[in-house]
Amino acid sequence: MARSELDSRLVLVVDDELEAVLHLIAILEKKGYEVMAAHDGKQALEQFRIRPAAAVITDLQMPEMNGAELIGHLREDAPDLPVVIVSGKVEIDIDNLSTPDAETYLIKKPVDLRELLAKLDQLI
């Protein structure tokens, strides 16, 4: 799936913490993004395959399918899909999650919303 086939203002937010998801949805919608949400990687992958988003914001530690597994599956479908990981985990090797066509970005929790919005604006 090429980047031109992705919904240009749609962002998929994936996190098992409901409060974090609701907060991100409110901020992103206020900035003009359309947002889909999923509580784990499995649900996110199903949603993405129905309606491909232009970018994905995901946590790493989730039930059913973790963030690293999700990124791998998403990149099989859309190799140039930009992904932003939001995680409180201190040691993460994001080089293993990147591809030649798409970077993977890490933003540490607690999330600096200005940094996240700036990164999305750059990606989309």
N, C-alpha and C positions, 0 to 999 in steps of 0.2 A: 504494500500500500504506500503510495507516494504522499509526500506532504501536501500536495494539492488536493488530495482526497480527504483530508482531515478538516473538520469543522473549525474554521479559523478563529473563533472566539470562545470555543468550548474548552473548559478545563475539567479534568476528572480528578477529584480529591478522594484519596483513599487513606482511611485511618480508622482504627477500631475505637478511638476515643470520641464519642458523640459530641461532646462540648467543643473539641478542637475542630471537628468537621463543620459544625454549625457556625462557629466563629469565622472560619475561612470562607464559607459560603457567603455570609453576610458581607464581608470585606470585598470579596471578588465581584459579587453582583453589584455592589456600590460603585466599583471601578469599571463596570460595563462588560464584565465577562459573564458568560452563561456557564453554569456549574452543574455537573453531575457528581454524585457522591456514592461511595461504596464503603462498607465496613470491613472488608477483607479483600485479599488479592483475587480470590476466585470470583467474587461478585464483580469486582472491577473489570476483570478480563471479559466476563460475559457482557457487561455494559459497553465496553470499548468495541467489542466485535459487532454490536448492534449499531452503535453510533460512535465512530472514532473521534476522539478529542484531539485538539491541537497540542495539548501538553498534559502531563500528569504530575500531580503533587502526591507523594506517597510517603507513609511511614514505612519502616522496615519490619518492625516486630508486630505481626498480626496473626490471628488464627486462620485456619484453612490453607492459606497460601501467603507466605511472607513477601515483603517488598522486593527482595532480590529475585525471587522466583517470578513474581509478577512482571518485573522489568524484563527479564529474559523472554517471557512469553510475548509481551507487548512488542519487543524489538524484532521478534520473528515475524509479526504481522506488519509492523511499521518501523523499519530499521533507522529512520531518521527522526523518530519521535523524541522530543525533548522531555526529560524527566527531572523533577526537582525532588530530592529526598529531604524530608524533614524528620530529624531523629535526635533523640537525646543520647544516643549511643556515642561514646567518645571515640572509639577506634573503628573507622569504616574505610575500607579500601574501595573507593568508588571507581578506580581505574578498571576494575573487573566488571563494572556495570555499564561502562561506556562502550560505544562502537566507533568505527571510523567516521560514520555519518552523523552521529548524534552524541552530544555530551550528556553526562549525568552530573547534576549539581547537588551539592550538599548544603543545607542550611540547618544549623544546630537549633534544637529546642532549648529554651523558649524561642519561638520564631520572631525574628525582627521583621515585622510586616512591610516596612519600607524596602528592605532587602529583597523579600519575596516578590513584591509587586514590581520592583525594578527588574528582577530577573525574568519574570513573566513577560513584561513589556518588551524586553530584549528578545525573548524567544519566539513570541507570537507576532 
